[in-house]
């Protein structure tokens, strides 16, 4: 039976959300190992992957935000140990191997309804995809470049040749899975049984209904409090499919209807959610951190309008190229443009911008300290702050002190 609806203040909603994401506890004070990674994954469920390496690849930032400085081989070693595999869990993401069973519905859908470009390939070159699969069987792990037939120069990022397209189709269908080559971050495609522990491959396959319901329960636990769209977006389940499953979770007592002062949105709080008395967080968040990856939620929950400007021409950028939100306490208080100048051992900060509600004098020392920890973690000896933004001068002053 569903629980009585609850009413939340904006502060309570933020604390619930951040607590659910693992920001309710302090960072570890000692050595960080795979146990800490597992605890982070208990909170966030999966880690989105992105190849841009201006600062550090995005998948490393959620761990730094929650754990602070740590061994940067943590994710690769967990993958090698059979804890993680790659799949389209949100976008491309590191997903727990024990959750392989929950994604088989998506793999089966991809097998029966490939995207148009793969469909055209299957028609034009009958048997080619199977030839590529047999190459993985014989020689895996393989990179797309190992099988490429391309003779001309590659165009855009999504200019895939037939070999890449075939491998991606096999990957989407679950016939192959993938890890990453450490030196250039290329996907290495291999058979699932060579990557995923046998007990997870042999786990019973739930129905699509059951898988959706379990994924939405997990998503709601990671969200803490959210709308149907917030919960559905977490694992990219269509809201029309998610809504009846969410209603079932309400009826089962797993989700509690809620509302927030000043908002007309219908919210849901997970039954396992806790409301910390305070959140003492300090973190530079990846643009693909679950706290901010669904932009409408960042707006209603944190009053934070956030857009990526990587693809915006430089003269039209408002904040910069690689801009990270800065979390302090339970608020997003600033956005910071950052870049690692590895050749000169310097963390570059071209711009730092305090939000309208934030006091730069309070934000600057915390941000300076966080930048110092990040520089040390990345092996950069210096920090150079530029002149853009109302927070740049206070941060420079704090770094000098």
C-alpha positions, 0 to 999 in steps of 0.5 A: 500500500502506498505511503502518505505523501510528504512535503519537502522544503527545497533544502530538504530535497537537495539534501535527500538528493545529494545524500542519495548520491553519496555526498552525505559522508566525508571523503575517505581519509586513508587509502582508497581502493575497490571497496570505495569504488563499490560504495560509490556505485551503490549510490550512483549505479553506473559511471558515464563515459566520455572520451574528451581529455581536456582535464581528465576523462569524465568517468574519473571525475565522479570518483574524485568528487566523492572519494578525493585523490585516488589511484587512477587505475581504479576503474580499469582494475575493477573492469579487469577483475570482472566488476564492470563492463561497458554498455549503454546504461545511460549513455555509454557507461561503466556498468556493474557486471552483476547487472548484465541481466537487467540490460538483456531486454535492451540487447534483445530489442537491438537484435530485432530492430537495429538502427537504420545504418546497421540495417542498411549494412545488413542488407548490403553485405549479408554475412559481413556482421557474422564475419566480424563476429567470428573475427572477435571469436578468433582474435578478440579482444579487437579494436575497430581499427584492427578490422577497418577497411577505410582508405580515406581520411576519417571525417567526423566523430561518428564517421564510422566505417563498416567494421566499426558499425558492425562491431557497434551493432554486435555490442548493442545486441550484447553478442560482444562486450567491450573494455578500453585500451589504456593508451588511446582509450579505444574500445576493445571488443570481446566475447562477454564470457571473456569479460563478465564472470560466469555467475552473472552471465548465467543469472536468470533473465528477468522479463522486460517488465521486471527489468524496467521495474528493478532499474527504476527502483535503482534509479529512484534510490540514486536520485533520492527524490525526483520526478517521473522524468528524472527517474526515467532518464537515469537509465534512459527508459522512456517516461511512458514506459516508466510511469506505470512501473513507478506507479507499481513501486508507489503501490509496493511502498518503494516510492513515496509521493512528495511535493516541494514548497514552491513547485507544482511538480509531482515528486517521488522519494525513495523509501530508502532515502534519508534526509541528512541534517546537513551536507558538507560537500565540496566537489567539482562535478563532471558535466556527466555526473548524475547530480547534473546530467539531466539538465531540467533536474539541475534547474528545478532542484538547484536553480542551476541552468547548465549547458555544455559549450564544447561544441559552441564556437569560442567567441559565443561561449559564455563560460568556457570550453570545459566548465564544471559545476562546483558543489559546496554544501548543498548548493551548486555555487559556481562554474569553473573552466578547467584544463590540464596543461600536462606539458607544463605541469599546470592546471589552467583555470581560464575562468571561474564564475560564482552563482548569483546566490553565492558569496565569492569570499566564502566560495573562493577558499573552498574552490582554491583548496579543491583545485589544489587537491585536483592538481596534486591528484593529476600530478600537476605542480602549478595552478594558473587562474585566468581573469574571466569571471567574478570568482577568478580574482578571489580564487587567485588571492586564496591560492596565494594565501 
